[in-house]
Amino acid sequence: MRMKAGALRRADWLPSAGGLSARLAYARAKSAGVALDPLLRKASLTRQQLETADLPIRVRDQIRFLGLVADAVDDGLLGFHLARSCNLREIGLLYYVLASSDTLIEALQRVARYSSVVNEGIALQCIDGKAIGASFHYVGVSRHLDRHQIEFWMTGLVRICRQLTGLRLMPSRVRLTHRRAWNAELAGFLGHNVEFGATADDITFSNSIRQAPVVSADPYLNKLLRSYCEEAAFHRLRNREPFRSRVENAIAPLLPHGKARVGEIARQLGVSQRTLARRLELEGLSFSALLESLRSDLAKRHLADRDLTIAQIAWLLGYRDVGAFSHAFKRWAGKTPSKARAELPWAMRSN
């Protein structure tokens, strides 16, 4: 019984963030005259949280709020636009650690080490081999719910690398696991080698700039700031991550390939099928119910993408034919996918 209670306490943990992107979105919506209270209620946020810089925000609520604001201001690239226009110093302590580092690779190593200081829901790993860069991994929150936050991170990282080195750096490759049609504005900033619907979230640069000096390097300041980051990172308990989010994040990229089966997910997570089932049960879940919920969430997201046909959405969710997808969607929403799409605000505006 004690073990079960402990597992449930871990499941209750929700990662928090400094909330910069949410506060920038709040300011954007406010300037556009959007009625904010309904959006805040839907995202489980308050005005006080978004108007007080040192109050943490749950990552899940930040992701939801960014999506709501993006719809309200009709900006499908909200995260990208916010990161393009913000003052990088607003990132706070982490920015100054990077800006006082000696070389670009050193800065990338430190953003990976201390990323939890500004966002517990995303863990970065430094890429240092034939190319350099960073890979992004979601902790305690489901990746499939996000689009704007990850684009904010990617865009912000490119801006930081350019500002640190004084060079007009262009990524050699950007991969994002969410779906999006090719976009000229994104490509103009991130480069033309941007892949959506990828199997990982990462960004890389040519290894030739590995030792590019940071123009504002200050080893004495860097040593002092790193001590503060070490202390802050020490208190981030990543082992509290709910098992549900780990399973969801393993399922999502396998759906289009028809490989999102319990045996394959257990193998990827390094547990037996029995252990996987037991750990989900401790969080009040079953694999089939979790898979169904994930597909339902993704279906609603994909239906809002005007570039995807119903047949393509069925494939992305791992269904062999449109009929099977339509039957499942009707069970979730009480209507067919086509009817649900026709009721979307943008669809009604175009009629």
N, C-alpha and C positions, 0 to 999 in steps of 0.2 A: 504493500500500500504506500509506503514511503516513497518508493521509486516512482510510482504512478503520479503521486502528488508533485514530485520534483519535475517530472516530465511536463506536467500541465503548467507549472510555473514557468518553465522555459518557453512553452508554447505561447504564453501570454506576453512574452517580451516582444516589443515592436521597436525596430531601429529608428533613431531620430537623426535629424540633420540640423545644420546651422540655419537652413531655410532661406539662403540667398535667392535662389531662383523663384521660390514662392513669393518672397517679398517684392522682387522685381515684377513678377506677374501681377501682384496686387496693385502696384503703382501704375502699371500699364492699363489695367482694367479701370482703375479709378480715374485716370486721365481721359479714358474713352467714354466716361459717363455710364459705365455698366453698373447695374444694381448689384452690389456686392454681397449683401446679406444672404440671398438665396444660394449663391455659390459657396459662401463660407459654411453654411449649414450642411450642404451636400458633401463638403470636404471635411466636415468635423473640425473646422478651424474657427478662430475668433479674430476679431479686429485687433485685440490686444496682442495676440501672438505675432501678427504680421506687422504691427507698428512698433514692436519692441525688439531691437536687434539681438539681444542676448537670450531670448526665449527659444528653446528648442522646438522643432516641429517634427512630428512623425513623418518618416519618409513616405509611407503609404498615403498620408493625407496630402503631402506635397505633390506627389504624382497625380493624384486625383484633381487637386486644385489647378495645376498647370493645364490639364486637359479641359477642365471646365472653362477656364479663362480663354484658352485657345479657341474654343467654340464660340464663346461670347463675343470675342473681338474679331472672329472670322480670320484667324491667323494660323494656318496649318504648320507654320514653321516657327511657332512661338519660342520654343527653347533656343533654337538657333539665333533668332533675332535678339533675344534678351542677352545671350552671351556675346554677341557681336557688339552691342552698344554699351554694356556695363563697364564701370571702372573696375579693373582687375583687383585693385587694392581692397575692394569691398569683400573679397574672399577672406581677408583677415590674416591671422597668424601664418597659415600655410603658405599664402602668397609670399610673405616676406622670407620664409625659410627657403623657398625656391629662388627668389630674387637675389639672395645673398650667397647662393651656392657657387661653386667654382666653375663647373662645366655643365653642359646640357645633360649629359648622362647622369651626373650627380643629382641634378634637379629632378630628373625622372625617377631615380631611385628613391628620392625623398618624398615625392608626391605619392608613390606607391606605399611607402612605409607609414605615412601619416594621413592618408586619405580619410581614415575613420574619424579624425578630429573634426572634419567638416560634414561628413556623411557616413553614418554607421551602416547604411544600406548598400553601399558600393565599396567593394574591396578591389584595389588596383594591384596589378603585378607588373613590374618593370620588364620590358622585353629588351634583351641585350644580347644580340648574336649577329646574324647576317644583316639584321635591321635593328633599329632601336625604337622604343615606343612604350605603350602601355596597353594592357588588357583589363577589361572591366568585368567584375563578377558580382552578382546581386546577393546580398546577405539578409535573410529575414524578411524579404519582400519579393513578390513574384515579378519577374522580368517582363512577362507578357502584358502587364498593365501599363507599362511605361513607353513613352516615345519622346516626349519633350525634355524630360530631365536628362536622359542619356545624350541627346543632341546638344543640350546646354553644356554638359561635361566635355564632350568631344570638341566642340567649338571653342570653349574656354581654354582647353589644353593647347590647342593650336595657337591661339592668341598669346598665351603665356610663353610658349616656346619662341615665338617670333619676338616678343617683347624682351625676353631674357637675352637673346643672342643679337638682336638688332638686324636679323636676317629675315628675308621674305621666304620663310620655310614653307614647303608644300608637302603634305604627307604623301608617301609612296603608295599607301593603301589605307582605306578606312572600311571597316566591316561593322555592320549593325544587324542585330537579329530581327528587328521589327521590319514590317513591310512598308515600303513607300515607293512611289513611282520616281523615276529619274527626275531630278530637279536642277535646272541650270544655275539657280542662285546658290544652292548647296555645293554643286560641283565647282563653281567659280571660287569658292572659299576653301573647300576641302580637297579639291582636285577631282579629276575625272575617274579615278579608280576608287569609287565609292560603291560598296556592295550592300544592298538591303536584302533581308531574308537570309542572312548568313548564319553560320553555325556558331559564331562567337562575336563578341563586341570588342574590337581592338583597333588601335591606330598605330601605324609605324612610319618611320622616317628613314632615309638613307643612313647607313652606318658611317658614311663619310663625315657626318656632322656630329658624331658621337662626342668628340672632345671640343666642340665649339665653346669658346669661353662665354660665361655669363657677364654681361657688360657692367652689372651692378654688384659683382661678387664682393663679399666682405666676410672673410673667414671668422673673424672675432664675433661679429653679430650672428653669423650662422650657428656657431657653437652655442651661443647663449639661447637662441630661439629653439634649437633642436632639443635642449633640455626641457623646455616647456612642452614641446610636442611629445616627447617621450613620456612625460608624466600624464598628459592627457590621453595618449593612446593606451597607456597601461590600464586605464579604467574602462576601456571598451571591451566588454566580455562577449566575444564573438561566439563562444560555445553555447550561447543561449538561443541561437537561431532555430526557429520552428522547423520541424522536419517537412512540413507541408510545402514551404517555399522551395526547399531543395528538390523535392520531387517535381513540383511544377516547372522549375527552371530546367530540369532534366528532360521533361516531357516535351515542352514547347518546340524545340528545334527538330524533334524527331517526328512530329505529327505529319508533315507533308510527305515523308518517306514511308509512312505506314509502319514505323518501327517502335511506336510508343506503346510497347507491351510491358507488362509488369516485370517479366524476366529480364528484359534489356535495361529497364530503369534500375532495377535492383543491382544489376551488374555494374552499371555506371556509378552508382553510389557506393559500391563496395560492401553491400549487405546481401543477405539471403532474402528470398521472397517472403519467407516467414517473418523475418525481422522487419522488413519493410511494412508488411501488413500490421504487425504488432505496434510499430511506432506511429503509424497513421491512426490506428485505433485509439492510441493514447491521446490523440488530438481530436477524437470524435469523427474520424474520417475513414473511408475505404478508398482503395485505388480507383475503382470504377466511378464512385461519386466525385472524386477529385478530377478525374479525366473529363467527366461530363461537365463539371463546372468550368473547367479551363476552356473547353471547346465552346461553351456558351458565351463566355467573356470575349473570346477571340472572334467568334462569329459576329457579335455586335460591332466590334472594332473594324473588322474587314468590310462589313456592309456599308460603313461610312466612307470607305475608300472607293471613289467613283471609277477608278481604273480597273477594279477587279470585277469579273463576271461572277454570277452565282456558281457556275461550274468551277471556276478557279478557287473560290472560297471553299467549296466542298473538298477540293484536292488539298488545300492548305491545312484543313482540319483533319485530314486523314481518312475521308470517306471515299469509297470506291466509286460512287455515283451520286448524282444530284438528288435522286429520289431519297436515298438514305439520309442525306443531310437535311433535306426539306422536312422529312418525317421527324427527325430529332429536333430541329429548330421549332417546329410547331408544338412539340411537347414542352419546350422551354418557354416559348413566348406566346403560345396560343394563336399564332398566325404564321403564314409562310414567309420565307426569307424575302421574296419579291414584294410582298405587302409591307413588311417591316421597312424595307428600303424605300418604298414609295412614300412612307410616312415621315421620313427624315426631313428636317427643316430645309436642307439644301435642295432636296428633291422637290419639295413643295414650291420653293422659290423658282425653280426652273420650269415648272409646269405652266 
